[in-house]
């Protein structure tokens, strides 16, 4: 999808500072969400989609489950960090055939705008990952 390319060509996702992640039921709904985000000013470089086993592998690498460098960068997650359960939920959703969307948010205003768009399109487990805080915005 050309209108969402943040996670393309990456073997591992970056630590999701200042991002919202959410689970989307299917690819048609993901397309509608991306179109809405693009229409409200979000660029393809600010939006990423993950799906299937390949998406789960990227998520594994980002959370330190795969690769020495990834593990060093995210050692807090393996040492009981509260985010562990969130990433397990996202990984399981990918393996069950759902899509994960990640959107970079740069302010409280854009965070609220993204949350509203995702909620309106039926996304769930909408979570904000800030630099020092993780907040479930919608279960």
BALOKE-860557 format. One record per atom (N, C-alpha, C, O): y, x, z; residue in one letter; atom name. Coordinates in steps of 0.001 Angstrom, whole numbers, plus 500000, padded with zeros to 6 digits. Each point is the difference from the previous one (the first is absolute). Layout:
N
+--------+--------+--------+------+------+
:     c2 :     c1 :     c3 : code : site :
+--------+--------+--------+------+------+
:      Y :      X :      Z :    A :   CA :
...
+--------+--------+--------+------+------+
REM end
This chain:
139
+--------+--------+--------+------+------+
:     c2 :     c1 :     c3 : code : site :
+--------+--------+--------+------+------+
: 498835 : 500849 : 500000 :    X :    N :
: 501165 : 499151 : 500000 :    X :   CA :
: 501232 : 500898 : 500000 :    X :    C :
: 500193 : 500775 : 500937 :    X :    O :
: 500621 : 499138 : 498060 :    X :    N :
: 501147 : 500888 : 499855 :    X :   CA :
: 501119 : 499686 : 500976 :    X :    C :
: 500839 : 500864 : 500256 :    X :    O :
: 499204 : 497943 : 500292 :    X :    N :
: 501090 : 499632 : 500885 :    X :   CA :
: 499733 : 500365 : 501459 :    X :    C :
: 500791 : 499656 : 500879 :    X :    O :
: 498095 : 501039 : 499387 :    X :    N :
: 499664 : 500485 : 501340 :    X :   CA :
: 499188 : 501273 : 499838 :    X :    C :
: 498808 : 499936 : 499700 :    X :    O :
: 501815 : 501219 : 500493 :    X :    N :
: 499258 : 501236 : 499737 :    X :   CA :
: 500082 : 501037 : 501120 :    X :    C :
: 499655 : 501162 : 499783 :    X :    O :
: 500787 : 498447 : 501392 :    X :    N :
: 500185 : 500947 : 501097 :    X :   CA :
: 498723 : 500767 : 500350 :    X :    C :
: 500080 : 501187 : 500318 :    X :    O :
: 498749 : 498177 : 499635 :    X :    N :
: 498761 : 500650 : 500401 :    X :   CA :
: 499201 : 500560 : 498831 :    X :    C :
: 498944 : 500600 : 500203 :    X :    O :
: 501545 : 499210 : 498579 :    X :    N :
: 499304 : 500523 : 498826 :    X :   CA :
: 499980 : 501522 : 500042 :    X :    C :
: 500920 : 500624 : 500529 :    X :    O :
: 498048 : 499961 : 498922 :    X :    N :
: 499871 : 501450 : 499879 :    X :   CA :
: 500061 : 500728 : 501338 :    X :    C :
: 500415 : 501158 : 500055 :    X :    O :
: 499180 : 498183 : 501014 :    X :    N :
: 499921 : 500635 : 501309 :    X :   CA :
: 498565 : 499927 : 500492 :    X :    C :
: 499383 : 498934 : 499987 :    X :    O :
: 500090 : 502199 : 500444 :    X :    N :
: 498656 : 500004 : 500560 :    X :   CA :
: 500012 : 499474 : 501421 :    X :    C :
: 499022 : 499417 : 500468 :    X :    O :
: 502094 : 500794 : 500217 :    X :    N :
: 500159 : 499571 : 501379 :    X :   CA :
: 501365 : 499364 : 500149 :    X :    C :
: 500975 : 500470 : 499415 :    X :    O :
: 499099 : 498477 : 501357 :    X :    N :
: 501286 : 499376 : 500251 :    X :   CA :
: 500769 : 500805 : 501026 :    X :    C :
: 499403 : 500624 : 500876 :    X :    O :
: 501911 : 499369 : 499025 :    X :    N :
: 500783 : 500641 : 501054 :    X :   CA :
: 499934 : 499150 : 501263 :    X :    C :
: 499663 : 498818 : 499936 :    X :    O :
: 500655 : 501774 : 501208 :    X :    N :
: 500108 : 499215 : 501222 :    X :   CA :
: 501060 : 498936 : 499732 :    X :    C :
: 501083 : 500328 : 499514 :    X :    O :
: 498630 : 498396 : 500795 :    X :    N :
: 500874 : 498913 : 499540 :    X :   CA :
: 501269 : 499783 : 500825 :    X :    C :
: 500254 : 498876 : 500435 :    X :    O :
: 500546 : 502164 : 499793 :    X :    N :
: 501269 : 499826 : 500711 :    X :   CA :
: 500934 : 499110 : 499197 :    X :    C :
: 500183 : 500186 : 498797 :    X :    O :
: 500408 : 498835 : 501899 :    X :    N :
: 500951 : 499059 : 499403 :    X :   CA :
: 499409 : 499248 : 498819 :    X :    C :
: 500619 : 499871 : 498944 :    X :    O :
: 498169 : 499638 : 501265 :    X :    N :
: 499302 : 499186 : 499005 :    X :   CA :
: 499466 : 498737 : 500653 :    X :    C :
: 499695 : 499970 : 501192 :    X :    O :
: 500204 : 499009 : 498010 :    X :    N :
: 499270 : 498802 : 500393 :    X :   CA :
: 498716 : 499998 : 499199 :    X :    C :
: 500019 : 500203 : 498786 :    X :    O :
: 498868 : 499568 : 501885 :    X :    N :
: 498705 : 499818 : 499340 :    X :   CA :
: 499542 : 498579 : 500261 :    X :    C :
: 500275 : 499436 : 501060 :    X :    O :
: 499030 : 499987 : 497977 :    X :    N :
: 499486 : 498640 : 500153 :    X :   CA :
: 498757 : 499810 : 499141 :    X :    C :
: 499779 : 500714 : 499022 :    X :    O :
: 499420 : 498306 : 501371 :    X :    N :
: 498794 : 499646 : 499262 :    X :   CA :
: 500316 : 498808 : 499106 :    X :    C :
: 500583 : 499006 : 500435 :    X :    O :
: 499018 : 501122 : 498307 :    X :    N :
: 500210 : 498931 : 499018 :    X :   CA :
: 498627 : 499529 : 499538 :    X :    C :
: 499103 : 500809 : 499764 :    X :    O :
: 500745 : 497907 : 500111 :    X :    N :
: 498711 : 499390 : 499676 :    X :   CA :
: 499408 : 500490 : 498682 :    X :    C :
: 498822 : 500357 : 499949 :    X :    O :
: 501979 : 499666 : 498983 :    X :    N :
: 499449 : 500370 : 498689 :    X :   CA :
: 501052 : 500658 : 499113 :    X :    C :
: 501183 : 500036 : 500341 :    X :    O :
: 498378 : 500475 : 498532 :    X :    N :
: 500895 : 500752 : 499111 :    X :   CA :
: 501073 : 499116 : 499354 :    X :    C :
: 501093 : 500484 : 499702 :    X :    O :
: 498615 : 498233 : 500076 :    X :    N :
: 501013 : 499109 : 499420 :    X :   CA :
: 501164 : 499830 : 500965 :    X :    C :
: 501163 : 500025 : 499597 :    X :    O :
: 498516 : 499802 : 501680 :    X :    N :
: 501041 : 499863 : 501009 :    X :   CA :
: 500771 : 501313 : 500147 :    X :    C :
: 501214 : 499990 : 500202 :    X :    O :
: 498087 : 501124 : 499696 :    X :    N :
: 500661 : 501312 : 500073 :    X :   CA :
: 501018 : 500141 : 498870 :    X :    C :
: 501108 : 500490 : 500213 :    X :    O :
: 498513 : 499083 : 498603 :    X :    N :
: 500903 : 500076 : 498849 :    X :   CA :
: 501253 : 499158 : 500240 :    X :    C :
: 501111 : 500436 : 499698 :    X :    O :
: 498711 : 498366 : 500842 :    X :    N :
: 501144 : 499131 : 500277 :    X :   CA :
: 500926 : 500615 : 501049 :    X :    C :
: 501222 : 499912 : 499881 :    X :    O :
: 498201 : 500706 : 501140 :    X :    N :
: 500806 : 500641 : 501040 :    X :   CA :
: 500785 : 501161 : 499418 :    X :    C :
: 501194 : 500140 : 500268 :    X :    O :
: 498148 : 500693 : 498937 :    X :    N :
: 500672 : 501157 : 499410 :    X :   CA :
: 501140 : 499538 : 499099 :    X :    C :
: 501083 : 500583 : 500033 :    X :    O :
: 498694 : 498389 : 499171 :    X :    N :
: 501057 : 499479 : 499129 :    X :   CA :
: 501187 : 499509 : 500819 :    X :    C :
: 501151 : 500236 : 499634 :    X :    O :
: 498570 : 499085 : 501469 :    X :    N :
: 501073 : 499512 : 500868 :    X :   CA :
: 500758 : 501170 : 500623 :    X :    C :
: 501231 : 499998 : 500035 :    X :    O :
: 498037 : 500997 : 500454 :    X :    N :
: 500653 : 501179 : 500585 :    X :   CA :
: 500861 : 500719 : 498969 :    X :    C :
: 501130 : 500389 : 500295 :    X :    O :
: 498338 : 499790 : 498495 :    X :    N :
: 500777 : 500641 : 498931 :    X :   CA :
: 501261 : 499190 : 499705 :    X :    C :
: 501077 : 500563 : 499803 :    X :    O :
: 498779 : 498109 : 500169 :    X :    N :
: 501127 : 499123 : 499709 :    X :   CA :
: 501073 : 499989 : 501073 :    X :    C :
: 501135 : 499598 : 499745 :    X :    O :
: 498509 : 500845 : 501460 :    X :    N :
: 500986 : 500038 : 501079 :    X :   CA :
: 500502 : 501421 : 500278 :    X :    C :
: 500628 : 500254 : 501027 :    X :    O :
: 499087 : 500669 : 498043 :    X :    N :
: 500592 : 501321 : 500094 :    X :   CA :
: 499095 : 501140 : 500430 :    X :    C :
: 500471 : 501132 : 500107 :    X :    O :
: 498262 : 498623 : 500143 :    X :    N :
: 499090 : 501084 : 500374 :    X :   CA :
: 499452 : 500655 : 498738 :    X :    C :
: 499540 : 499325 : 499079 :    X :    O :
: 500519 : 501991 : 500900 :    X :    N :
: 499535 : 500746 : 498828 :    X :   CA :
: 498491 : 500216 : 500071 :    X :    C :
: 499411 : 499893 : 501075 :    X :    O :
: 499956 : 500411 : 497785 :    X :    N :
: 498568 : 500300 : 499999 :    X :   CA :
: 499633 : 501159 : 500924 :    X :    C :
: 498886 : 500048 : 500522 :    X :    O :
: 502036 : 500878 : 499682 :    X :    N :
: 499744 : 501155 : 500862 :    X :   CA :
: 500008 : 499638 : 501481 :    X :    C :
: 499588 : 500805 : 500836 :    X :    O :
: 500876 : 497991 : 499496 :    X :    N :
: 500034 : 499537 : 501389 :    X :   CA :
: 498829 : 499087 : 500336 :    X :    C :
: 499849 : 499587 : 501150 :    X :    O :
: 499326 : 500095 : 497865 :    X :    N :
: 498904 : 499050 : 500181 :    X :   CA :
: 498696 : 500646 : 499552 :    X :    C :
: 499936 : 500616 : 498937 :    X :    O :
: 499043 : 499240 : 501869 :    X :    N :
: 498684 : 500514 : 499630 :    X :   CA :
: 498919 : 498989 : 500286 :    X :    C :
: 500103 : 499207 : 500936 :    X :    O :
: 498857 : 500824 : 498250 :    X :    N :
: 498853 : 499112 : 500181 :    X :   CA :
: 498724 : 500818 : 500120 :    X :    C :
: 499830 : 501014 : 499324 :    X :    O :
: 499291 : 498537 : 501534 :    X :    N :
: 498677 : 500588 : 500143 :    X :   CA :
: 498981 : 498900 : 499836 :    X :    C :
: 500223 : 498863 : 500415 :    X :    O :
: 498647 : 501484 : 498971 :    X :    N :
: 498916 : 499025 : 499906 :    X :   CA :
: 498667 : 500729 : 499908 :    X :    C :
: 499933 : 501145 : 499552 :    X :    O :
: 499024 : 498187 : 500870 :    X :    N :
: 498643 : 500500 : 499858 :    X :   CA :
: 499677 : 501252 : 500778 :    X :    C :
: 500736 : 500420 : 500893 :    X :    O :
: 498125 : 500168 : 498733 :    X :    N :
: 499508 : 501194 : 500666 :    X :   CA :
: 500942 : 501191 : 499821 :    X :    C :
: 500184 : 500796 : 500921 :    X :    O :
: 500411 : 499324 : 497890 :    X :    N :
: 500938 : 501109 : 499759 :    X :   CA :
: 501200 : 499899 : 500935 :    X :    C :
: 500470 : 501016 : 500512 :    X :    O :
: 500028 : 497774 : 499717 :    X :    N :
: 501101 : 499801 : 500942 :    X :   CA :
: 499591 : 500335 : 501418 :    X :    C :
: 500775 : 500591 : 500753 :    X :    O :
: 498002 : 499033 : 499617 :    X :    N :
: 499498 : 500316 : 501342 :    X :   CA :
: 499888 : 501507 : 500191 :    X :    C :
: 500268 : 500506 : 501090 :    X :    O :
: 499341 : 500214 : 497865 :    X :    N :
: 499907 : 501456 : 500094 :    X :   CA :
: 501377 : 500647 : 500175 :    X :    C :
: 500137 : 500972 : 500743 :    X :    O :
: 500882 : 498492 : 498576 :    X :    N :
: 501356 : 500511 : 500196 :    X :   CA :
: 500455 : 499746 : 501435 :    X :    C :
: 500627 : 500856 : 500624 :    X :    O :
: 499054 : 497978 : 499881 :    X :    N :
: 500361 : 499663 : 501375 :    X :   CA :
: 499262 : 500893 : 500987 :    X :    C :
: 500586 : 500441 : 500988 :    X :    O :
: 498138 : 499831 : 498760 :    X :    N :
: 499220 : 500911 : 500856 :    X :   CA :
: 500648 : 501369 : 500062 :    X :    C :
: 500123 : 500586 : 501075 :    X :    O :
: 500287 : 499920 : 497786 :    X :    N :
: 500613 : 501331 : 499956 :    X :   CA :
: 501310 : 500010 : 500783 :    X :    C :
: 500303 : 500975 : 500688 :    X :    O :
: 500466 : 497958 : 499212 :    X :    N :
: 501281 : 499930 : 500703 :    X :   CA :
: 499834 : 499918 : 501503 :    X :    C :
: 500870 : 500456 : 500742 :    X :    O :
: 498034 : 498973 : 499720 :    X :    N :
: 499803 : 499821 : 501437 :    X :   CA :
: 499166 : 501099 : 500621 :    X :    C :
: 499599 : 499897 : 501159 :    X :    O :
: 500136 : 501154 : 498084 :    X :    N :
: 499282 : 501125 : 500561 :    X :   CA :
: 498498 : 499835 : 499971 :    X :    C :
: 499287 : 500821 : 500575 :    X :    O :
: 500212 : 498152 : 498778 :    X :    N :
: 498561 : 499771 : 499915 :    X :   CA :
: 499352 : 500882 : 498948 :    X :    C :
: 498774 : 500093 : 499931 :    X :    O :
: 502044 : 500556 : 499251 :    X :    N :
: 499468 : 500800 : 498904 :    X :   CA :
: 500938 : 501176 : 499764 :    X :    C :
: 501207 : 499810 : 499849 :    X :    O :
: 498265 : 501367 : 500119 :    X :    N :
: 500807 : 501175 : 499692 :    X :   CA :
: 500629 : 500638 : 501221 :    X :    C :
: 500539 : 499307 : 500863 :    X :    O :
: 499394 : 501999 : 499210 :    X :    N :
: 500515 : 500741 : 501145 :    X :   CA :
: 501512 : 499853 : 500116 :    X :    C :
: 500509 : 499756 : 501094 :    X :    O :
: 500219 : 500387 : 497800 :    X :    N :
: 501455 : 499920 : 500042 :    X :   CA :
: 500460 : 498614 : 500458 :    X :    C :
: 500902 : 499880 : 500829 :    X :    O :
: 498475 : 499088 : 498629 :    X :    N :
: 500349 : 498640 : 500400 :    X :   CA :
: 499727 : 499800 : 501487 :    X :    C :
: 500790 : 499359 : 500693 :    X :    O :
: 498110 : 501179 : 499799 :    X :    N :
: 499658 : 499866 : 501413 :    X :   CA :
: 501034 : 500703 : 500881 :    X :    C :
: 500376 : 499472 : 501046 :    X :    O :
: 500085 : 501702 : 498548 :    X :    N :
: 501008 : 500722 : 500782 :    X :   CA :
: 501316 : 499226 : 500031 :    X :    C :
: 500654 : 499936 : 501041 :    X :    O :
: 499732 : 499485 : 497847 :    X :    N :
: 501270 : 499287 : 499938 :    X :   CA :
: 499995 : 498718 : 500812 :    X :    C :
: 501054 : 499551 : 500451 :    X :    O :
: 497791 : 499860 : 499740 :    X :    N :
: 499933 : 498704 : 500669 :    X :   CA :
: 499078 : 500042 : 501201 :    X :    C :
: 499336 : 499007 : 500297 :    X :    O :
: 500604 : 502107 : 500393 :    X :    N :
: 499062 : 500147 : 501112 :    X :   CA :
: 500214 : 498952 : 501077 :    X :    C :
: 499052 : 499644 : 500700 :    X :    O :
: 502152 : 499858 : 499452 :    X :    N :
: 500246 : 498962 : 500999 :    X :   CA :
: 499155 : 498773 : 499774 :    X :    C :
: 499584 : 499352 : 500961 :    X :    O :
: 500153 : 500315 : 497801 :    X :    N :
: 499208 : 498814 : 499698 :    X :   CA :
: 498575 : 500173 : 500500 :    X :    C :
: 499416 : 499048 : 500519 :    X :    O :
: 500012 : 502136 : 499339 :    X :    N :
: 498645 : 500244 : 500478 :    X :   CA :
: 499932 : 500193 : 501507 :    X :    C :
: 498910 : 499993 : 500571 :    X :    O :
: 502223 : 500178 : 500078 :    X :    N :
: 500008 : 500248 : 501434 :    X :   CA :
: 500370 : 498740 : 500779 :    X :    C :
: 500557 : 500090 : 501094 :    X :    O :
: 499140 : 498744 : 498354 :    X :    N :
: 500208 : 498751 : 500710 :    X :   CA :
: 501313 : 499312 : 499710 :    X :    C :
: 500364 : 499068 : 500716 :    X :    O :
: 500345 : 501343 : 498288 :    X :    N :
: 501254 : 499359 : 499638 :    X :   CA :
: 499755 : 498525 : 499728 :    X :    C :
: 498956 : 499628 : 499464 :    X :    O :
: 502004 : 499532 : 500904 :    X :    N :
: 499825 : 498551 : 499846 :    X :   CA :
: 499910 : 499559 : 498546 :    X :    C :
: 499506 : 498907 : 499723 :    X :    O :
: 500961 : 501921 : 499338 :    X :    N :
: 499962 : 499632 : 498588 :    X :   CA :
: 498589 : 499992 : 499426 :    X :    C :
: 499779 : 499433 : 498929 :    X :    O :
: 499272 : 501178 : 501750 :    X :    N :
: 498632 : 500094 : 499499 :    X :   CA :
: 499446 : 498639 : 499617 :    X :    C :
: 499432 : 499842 : 498919 :    X :    O :
: 500726 : 499183 : 501948 :    X :    N :
: 499462 : 498666 : 499734 :    X :   CA :
: 500675 : 499351 : 498796 :    X :    C :
: 499350 : 499278 : 499243 :    X :    O :
: 501926 : 500967 : 500574 :    X :    N :
: 500710 : 499441 : 498852 :    X :   CA :
: 499408 : 500532 : 498700 :    X :    C :
: 499736 : 499241 : 499067 :    X :    O :
: 500060 : 502075 : 500885 :    X :    N :
: 499466 : 500588 : 498779 :    X :   CA :
: 498549 : 499579 : 499752 :    X :    C :
: 499585 : 499877 : 498848 :    X :    O :
: 499651 : 499906 : 502203 :    X :    N :
: 498634 : 499479 : 499835 :    X :   CA :
: 500043 : 498625 : 499348 :    X :    C :
: 499196 : 499690 : 499121 :    X :    O :
: 501745 : 499496 : 501317 :    X :    N :
: 500156 : 498651 : 499433 :    X :   CA :
: 500351 : 500064 : 498511 :    X :    C :
: 499436 : 499263 : 499191 :    X :    O :
: 501491 : 501617 : 500457 :    X :    N :
: 500384 : 500145 : 498593 :    X :   CA :
: 498833 : 500531 : 499168 :    X :    C :
: 499760 : 499529 : 498889 :    X :    O :
: 499537 : 501423 : 501636 :    X :    N :
: 498848 : 500573 : 499284 :    X :   CA :
: 498944 : 498932 : 499745 :    X :    C :
: 499473 : 499892 : 498893 :    X :    O :
: 500219 : 499321 : 502134 :    X :    N :
: 498995 : 498945 : 499857 :    X :   CA :
: 500435 : 498976 : 498946 :    X :    C :
: 499183 : 499535 : 499204 :    X :    O :
: 502090 : 500123 : 500798 :    X :    N :
: 500521 : 499054 : 499002 :    X :   CA :
: 499800 : 500542 : 498588 :    X :    C :
: 499621 : 499253 : 499098 :    X :    O :
: 500631 : 502037 : 500704 :    X :    N :
: 499799 : 500607 : 498687 :    X :   CA :
: 498535 : 499910 : 499584 :    X :    C :
: 499698 : 499670 : 498853 :    X :    O :
: 499404 : 500620 : 502065 :    X :    N :
: 498569 : 499962 : 499682 :    X :   CA :
: 499510 : 498574 : 499744 :    X :    C :
: 498983 : 499803 : 499336 :    X :    O :
: 501731 : 499212 : 501183 :    X :    N :
: 499652 : 498592 : 499765 :    X :   CA :
: 500634 : 499444 : 498730 :    X :    C :
: 499838 : 498818 : 499695 :    X :    O :
: 500883 : 502023 : 499560 :    X :    N :
: 500556 : 499568 : 498721 :    X :   CA :
: 501449 : 499546 : 500029 :    X :    C :
: 500514 : 499511 : 498994 :    X :    O :
: 500146 : 500642 : 502137 :    X :    N :
: 501411 : 499636 : 500085 :    X :   CA :
: 500869 : 501166 : 499533 :    X :    C :
: 499503 : 501100 : 499758 :    X :    O :
: 501776 : 498651 : 500121 :    X :    N :
: 500968 : 501012 : 499591 :    X :   CA :
: 500919 : 500292 : 501174 :    X :    C :
: 500351 : 499102 : 500765 :    X :    O :
: 500033 : 502157 : 499371 :    X :    N :
: 500986 : 500395 : 501007 :    X :   CA :
: 501273 : 500374 : 499260 :    X :    C :
: 499968 : 500742 : 499019 :    X :    O :
: 501143 : 498739 : 501459 :    X :    N :
: 501296 : 500372 : 499438 :    X :   CA :
: 500744 : 500813 : 501042 :    X :    C :
: 499928 : 499720 : 501197 :    X :    O :
: 500781 : 501279 : 498336 :    X :    N :
: 500874 : 500797 : 500849 :    X :   CA :
: 501385 : 499996 : 499386 :    X :    C :
: 500162 : 500242 : 498804 :    X :    O :
: 500840 : 499480 : 502024 :    X :    N :
: 501374 : 499952 : 499505 :    X :   CA :
: 500868 : 500855 : 500917 :    X :    C :
: 500005 : 499823 : 501218 :    X :    O :
: 500723 : 501096 : 498180 :    X :    N :
: 500925 : 500827 : 500766 :    X :   CA :
: 501219 : 499163 : 500365 :    X :    C :
: 500599 : 499348 : 499145 :    X :    O :
: 499758 : 500680 : 502130 :    X :    N :
: 501181 : 499256 : 500457 :    X :   CA :
: 500970 : 500974 : 500660 :    X :    C :
: 499604 : 500850 : 500798 :    X :    O :
: 501660 : 499012 : 498859 :    X :    N :
: 500998 : 500981 : 500440 :    X :   CA :
: 500955 : 499469 : 501051 :    X :    C :
: 500832 : 500746 : 500517 :    X :    O :
: 499058 : 497965 : 499808 :    X :    N :
: 500892 : 499413 : 501002 :    X :   CA :
: 499328 : 498758 : 500589 :    X :    C :
: 498989 : 499521 : 499487 :    X :    O :
: 501594 : 499972 : 501594 :    X :    N :
: 499485 : 498765 : 500594 :    X :   CA :
: 500117 : 498838 : 499009 :    X :    C :
: 499140 : 499121 : 499956 :    X :    O :
: 501927 : 500889 : 499258 :    X :    N :
: 500213 : 498934 : 499019 :    X :   CA :
: 498892 : 499995 : 498940 :    X :    C :
: 499448 : 498947 : 499682 :    X :    O :
: 500227 : 502238 : 499771 :    X :    N :
: 498943 : 500041 : 498986 :    X :   CA :
: 498641 : 499714 : 500628 :    X :    C :
: 499132 : 499415 : 499351 :    X :    O :
: 500671 : 500985 : 501893 :    X :    N :
: 498739 : 499692 : 500695 :    X :   CA :
: 499819 : 498493 : 500109 :    X :    C :
: 498914 : 499485 : 499736 :    X :    O :
: 502146 : 499799 : 500651 :    X :    N :
: 499916 : 498548 : 500126 :    X :   CA :
: 499792 : 499332 : 498647 :    X :    C :
: 499250 : 499029 : 499890 :    X :    O :
: 501415 : 501493 : 499079 :    X :    N :
: 499858 : 499439 : 498653 :    X :   CA :
: 498550 : 500136 : 499511 :    X :    C :
: 499425 : 499052 : 499467 :    X :    O :
: 499998 : 502133 : 500722 :    X :    N :
: 498611 : 500234 : 499576 :    X :   CA :
: 499048 : 499098 : 500782 :    X :    C :
: 499099 : 499400 : 499414 :    X :    O :
: 501090 : 500498 : 501897 :    X :    N :
: 499142 : 499142 : 500819 :    X :   CA :
: 500038 : 498562 : 499491 :    X :    C :
: 498955 : 499361 : 499877 :    X :    O :
: 502224 : 500129 : 499829 :    X :    N :
: 500136 : 498626 : 499523 :    X :   CA :
: 499298 : 499800 : 498655 :    X :    C :
: 499324 : 498992 : 499795 :    X :    O :
: 500834 : 501960 : 499298 :    X :    N :
: 499349 : 499903 : 498684 :    X :   CA :
: 498481 : 500017 : 500160 :    X :    C :
: 499299 : 499176 : 499412 :    X :    O :
: 500200 : 501758 : 501380 :    X :    N :
: 498553 : 500095 : 500197 :    X :   CA :
: 499444 : 498730 : 500639 :    X :    C :
: 498975 : 499477 : 499563 :    X :    O :
: 501697 : 500037 : 501460 :    X :    N :
: 499550 : 498783 : 500682 :    X :   CA :
: 500010 : 498801 : 499048 :    X :    C :
: 499068 : 499195 : 499999 :    X :    O :
: 501980 : 500691 : 499198 :    X :    N :
: 500109 : 498875 : 499062 :    X :   CA :
: 498873 : 499999 : 498970 :    X :    C :
: 499635 : 498948 : 499475 :    X :    O :
: 499816 : 502229 : 500239 :    X :    N :
: 498920 : 500113 : 499016 :    X :   CA :
: 498618 : 500060 : 500643 :    X :    C :
: 499015 : 500304 : 499327 :    X :    O :
: 500910 : 499412 : 501955 :    X :    N :
: 498692 : 499908 : 500653 :    X :   CA :
: 499401 : 501304 : 500483 :    X :    C :
: 498829 : 500026 : 500379 :    X :    O :
: 501936 : 501061 : 499623 :    X :    N :
: 499479 : 501263 : 500526 :    X :   CA :
: 499791 : 499849 : 501504 :    X :    C :
: 500672 : 499205 : 500657 :    X :    O :
: 498396 : 501563 : 499869 :    X :    N :
: 499797 : 499977 : 501441 :    X :   CA :
: 499835 : 501411 : 500539 :    X :    C :
: 499924 : 500971 : 499247 :    X :    O :
: 500022 : 499115 : 502067 :    X :    N :
: 499986 : 501272 : 500711 :    X :   CA :
: 501122 : 500897 : 499473 :    X :    C :
: 499781 : 501134 : 499573 :    X :    O :
: 501423 : 498308 : 500477 :    X :    N :
: 501209 : 500681 : 499539 :    X :   CA :
: 500478 : 500884 : 501151 :    X :    C :
: 500401 : 499505 : 501053 :    X :    O :
: 499551 : 501803 : 498733 :    X :    N :
: 500289 : 500952 : 501073 :    X :   CA :
: 501052 : 501000 : 499553 :    X :    C :
: 499936 : 500551 : 498901 :    X :    O :
: 501043 : 499672 : 501985 :    X :    N :
: 501028 : 501000 : 499748 :    X :   CA :
: 499609 : 501286 : 500718 :    X :    C :
: 499716 : 499992 : 501198 :    X :    O :
: 500273 : 501103 : 498064 :    X :    N :
: 499735 : 501323 : 500556 :    X :   CA :
: 501302 : 500799 : 499941 :    X :    C :
: 500390 : 500490 : 498940 :    X :    O :
: 500272 : 499633 : 502198 :    X :    N :
: 501222 : 500787 : 500094 :    X :   CA :
: 499666 : 501420 : 500423 :    X :    C :
: 498834 : 500351 : 500179 :    X :    O :
: 502177 : 500440 : 499975 :    X :    N :
: 499762 : 501391 : 500381 :    X :   CA :
: 499356 : 500097 : 501380 :    X :    C :
: 499097 : 500810 : 500206 :    X :    O :
: 501361 : 498372 : 500739 :    X :    N :
: 499482 : 500076 : 501360 :    X :   CA :
: 499460 : 498673 : 500508 :    X :    C :
: 499690 : 499876 : 501185 :    X :    O :
: 500194 : 499141 : 497952 :    X :    N :
: 499562 : 498674 : 500431 :    X :   CA :
: 499143 : 499352 : 498926 :    X :    C :
: 500207 : 500204 : 498803 :    X :    O :
: 498830 : 499014 : 501650 :    X :    N :
: 499206 : 499165 : 499102 :    X :   CA :
: 500117 : 498577 : 500510 :    X :    C :
: 499824 : 499744 : 501191 :    X :    O :
: 500477 : 499320 : 497898 :    X :    N :
: 500226 : 498623 : 500413 :    X :   CA :
: 499326 : 499046 : 499016 :    X :    C :
: 500263 : 500045 : 498799 :    X :    O :
: 498869 : 499094 : 501720 :    X :    N :
: 499405 : 498954 : 499163 :    X :   CA :
: 501054 : 498911 : 499852 :    X :    C :
: 500403 : 499375 : 500981 :    X :    O :
: 500041 : 500404 : 497784 :    X :    N :
: 501037 : 499005 : 499723 :    X :   CA :
: 499406 : 498619 : 499801 :    X :    C :
: 500606 : 499003 : 500395 :    X :    O :
: 498235 : 500924 : 499008 :    X :    N :
: 499273 : 498745 : 499779 :    X :   CA :
: 498515 : 500326 : 500068 :    X :    C :
: 499531 : 500934 : 499350 :    X :    O :
: 499742 : 498303 : 501430 :    X :    N :
: 498553 : 500244 : 500147 :    X :   CA :
: 499236 : 499494 : 498802 :    X :    C :
: 498776 : 500122 : 499953 :    X :    O :
+--------+--------+--------+------+------+
REM end
